[in-house]
Amino acid sequence: MLEVYGYEVDGRTYRLECASYEAKLLSRVADSDVGVVFAPHDKSVVKTTSRTKLLVAAGQLLSSLDGQIELRQYRYGLTTHGVPGGKEYRGSVSFGCRLDGRLAIAEAGPGYCHIHAVETMPYGKPGKQLADLRNMEPLTVDDGIVLIPTRHRHPITVHVAIRNLVEFLRERNGRIVKQGYHGAVEAQE
C-alpha cells in the first residue's frame, strides 16, 4: 500500500507517495518535525502551512534520513535469550525492561531497533534513547535477559520523494502551502 499526500502552492501540485512501511519509519525519525511535513490521515482535512516552515521541516527530515539511510534500509526485530521459551519478535515490537536501573522500552521495527527511557514526551515521540541496537550487538538488560537484534533488508525510497518535495517548494514563490492526505492506494508494479 502507498500513502499519498498532496502539496499545492502557486496553483501547482506535488504528489508525494510512500509505502505505508516508510510512513511508519518516518514517525520514528528524531530531530525532525514530521507533523509539519505530513498532513493528518484524514481526507477531509486540508492543512495550510507556511511554505518556509514546510521547507525547513522537510529539509531537516531529509537530513535526518540521509544521515542514517543505510541503517534505515532494514526491518529490525529482537530475539530474547535467557527466558524460558526465548522468542524471536518480528515486525514491530515493543516491550518493557530495565536498563542501567531505568525503566525503559525495547522497540524494533522499520528502520529502528533501540531501547529508550520511559519519559513523558509529546505523543508519538520516544523518550531519551539509551541504546541503539542497529549495530547488531546483543545487549543484556538488568534482569539478565539478552536482547539479540535481527534484521532483514527492506530498501526504502521515501528520501527521494522528500528530496523532490524540497525542490518543488524551493521552485515556488507562494507563502502558503495547502496540504492534504489523499489516502492509501494499491502500489502499481
N, C-alpha and C positions, 0 to 999 in steps of 0.2 A: 504494500500500500504506500501511496505517496501522500504527504501532507502538502497542500497547496495554499500559498499566501500571495496576496496581490498588493502592489505598491503603486499609487498613482500620484504624479506630480507634473505640473505644466501640461496636463492633458495627455501625458504618456504613461503607459503602464508597464511595470516589470512583474512577471510571474515567477515566483520562487517555488520550486518543487524540491522536496527532500523526502527520503524514505522515513516512514514512521520510526524506524530504528534510529535514524540520525536525529530526528526531532527529540527523542528521549535522551540521546547523548548530549545534545545542546543544553538541556536543562541542568546538566552537571558541570558545565564549563564555569570554572571560577574566574574571578576578575573580569566579569563582563555583565552587562545588564541585558540579558536575553529577553526580558519582558518588554523592553523598548523596541527591539528588533522584530519580534513576532507578535502578531495580534492574538487576542484570546481565541480559544477554539469555540467560537460562537458565530455562526454565519450571519446572524442578524446585527452583529456589532461592527461598525466601521469606526476605526480609531484614527484620530488626527494627531500627528506628531510634527514637531519642528524638523525640517529637513536636516539642519545642522546637528541637532541632538541625535537623530537616527543615524546620520553618517558617522558620528563619533562612536556611538554604541556598536554599530556594525563593524567599524574598524577595530575596536577593542576585542570584539568577539572573534574576528578573523585572526588577530594577533595571538590570542589565546589558543585557537585551534592550530595555527601554523606552528607554534612553538612546541606542540606535542603531537603532531599529526601521526608520527609513526606509532606511538603508544596508543592512540585513539583508534587505530585500524583493527582492533581486536574486540571480541566479546569475551569478557572475563567471567570466571566462575571461581568457586572456592571448594576445596576438599578439606574435611576435618579429619584429624588423626589424634587419637588419644581419648576418644569417647567410644563407648560400645556402639558398634554398627556405624563407624565413621562413614561419612556420606559425602558424595560429590554434589554440590549445588550448581546447577547450570542455569543460564539465563540470569535474569535479575534476581538477586538475593540480598537479604538484609537481616541480620540478627544481632542481638545484644551480646556484649562481652565486656571485660575489663582489661585495660592495657595501662601498665605503669600506675595502677591504683585508680585510674579514671574510668568512669562509666563511659562506654563507647558503643559504637555500632560498626560492625564489619559489613561492607557492601561490595557487591560486584555486579557488573552489567556491561552495557555497551560503552566501551572507552574508559571505564573506571574500575578500580579494584583497590579499596582503601579501608582504613579504619579512621573514623572521625569521632571526636568528643561529642557527647550528648550535651548540647547547649541550647539556649533559647536563641533562635535565628529567624530571619524572615522566612515565610512559607516557601518550601521547596529548596532552600539552601542548607547544605550540611554544616555542622559545627566545624571547629578547627581540625584540620587533618593531622592525625597522629602518626600514620604510617601509610605510605604509598606502596601497594603490593604489586604494582605492574612490573616491578623489577624481577618478578617470578621467584623471589626468595621466600622460603617458608618462614613463618613468624609464630612464636609461642606466646599466647596471651596469658594473663595472670593465673587462670585456673589450670594451666598445663596443657590445654588443647592447642594443637599445632594447626595453623591455617596454611594450607598449601594452595597458592594461586594456580589456576589453569587458564588457558586462553585458546581461542580459535579465531583465525584470521577472518575479518569481516570488513573489507575495504569500504571506505566512506568517500563521498564526493561533495558533501554539503559545503565544504570550504570554497569550492569553485563557484557554487551558486551565491554564496555570501560575497565573494570577491566581485562577481558580476553585479550584485546589488550595490556594492560600494561604488563601482564605476558608473552605474546608472544614476545614482544620487549625485555624484560629482559632476556629471554632464548636465544636470538640471539647474535652473535658477530659482524656481519657486521656493517659497518659505515653508509651506505646509505640505505634508505627505498624508494621503489617505491610505490607511492600511486595513486589510481585511483578511479573514481566514475563509478560504473557499471550500474547505472540506478535504476529505480523504478520497482518493481515486485509485483505481487499479493501475499498477505500473504497466507501461507498454514495453513489450520485449524489443 
